[in-house]
């Protein structure tokens, strides 16, 4: 082994993780505004135990109906789901929308409507 490989292994590259929240259905139906969700995430995400202090470690960006959260430090996908649910509850749409991981790409969360038609059919039986 040469010195270069050992030094490279110690320093290593920062592992950045990107998660996406797809809000296309509720935004198209004008149930929620994507800008308010982006602002909520910027205010509520904790870095080092402090809310709102994102710094350069976490970047939140918005593209049309999707919000992407890129983190250089350790960041939990579950924490992002928790904050999204908290936002939905705050705006009283938690009864109609749910946060689901996409089947195609597991780093993507989708906001979908509860399927009320199936639930009503089960109750009639």
Helices and strands as residue ranges (DSSP letters): H 3-11, E 17-22, H 24-28, H 34-44, E 46-47, E 50-51, E 58-63, E 66-71, H 77-90, E 97-101, E 108-113, H 116-124
